[in-house]
């Protein structure tokens, strides 16, 4: 018996199943140690290869998802192959073709994990029969978790795009959202929209916590980019909260709820290794709103308020840039 192969195989299996369970079941745990590093490395590589071309990067999410599943399959397959290599007599060739080779072990492990086998190789009686049963169960478990994970991610991607289109469909920047909400007296026409979008963003935040891979689903069209949409939404909320006197602002409860939902979403960025930018994005320009007749505060007062939001805005810029976007797509 070659104990080294058995131990190495067992270690690989333990690590990969921890990663699978961590990634698919632990909502607050982000991705597992293997999956998180794979997604980060893959995203960086794809950005370098594409030169940040949005059309190419729109394939990044599906590619990274496929690579994650492939990694799990390979590690499970390798782990069980090494495990069965721990004993030269673990497998029996029912056709008596000679010594069991590494190819035979790989073949046996593959059909044990993903099929019921064809009977040309069988496990030795006793311990190895039990091990084969466990291997078959692990394969079925992987298929179940893998399919569930893919369907959940795809559903979350759809909701992510829907949120982005709701924001960018209303206006291409935060200033226009504020301008369109002005009814000549106040901005209460936007109240229900703020509440609805805050609820959607809260749901999206929880999905990002459960599936950090969502950060790597890049959209070719900027109107479907959630990173840009969140930044636009926050610019509008910033103007509502600090650029308008209180008597003209939207419902304060829903405004605060919306700003909190953005902050919670920003809090998920660390799970995708997204760091705050080193520089600050430009603050919204109130002069356009002032010229349109809105009762905005003075530029000096607004700039003073912005000094309290330095870290928040750096995080927003970091999010936009990590998605291979530019802040000018938020301002245009």
Buried (B, 14 or more C-beta within 10 A) or exposed (E): EEEEBBEBBBEBBEBBBEBBBBBBEEEEBBBBEBBBEBBBEBBEEBBEEBEBEBEBBBBBBBBBBEBBBEBBBEBBBBBBBBBBBBBEEBBBBEEEEEEBEEEBBBBBBBBBBBEEBEEBBBBBEEEBEEBBEBBBEBBEBBEEBBEEBBEBBEEBBEBBBEBBBBBBEBBBBBBBBBBBBBEEEBBBBBBEBBBEBBBBBBBBBBBBBBBBBBBBBBBBEBBBBBBBBBBBBBBBBBBBBBBBEEEBBBBEEBBBBBBBBBEBBBEBBEBBBBEBBEEBBEBBBBEBBBEEEBEBBEBEBBEEBBEEBEEBBBBBBBBBBBBBBBBEBBBE
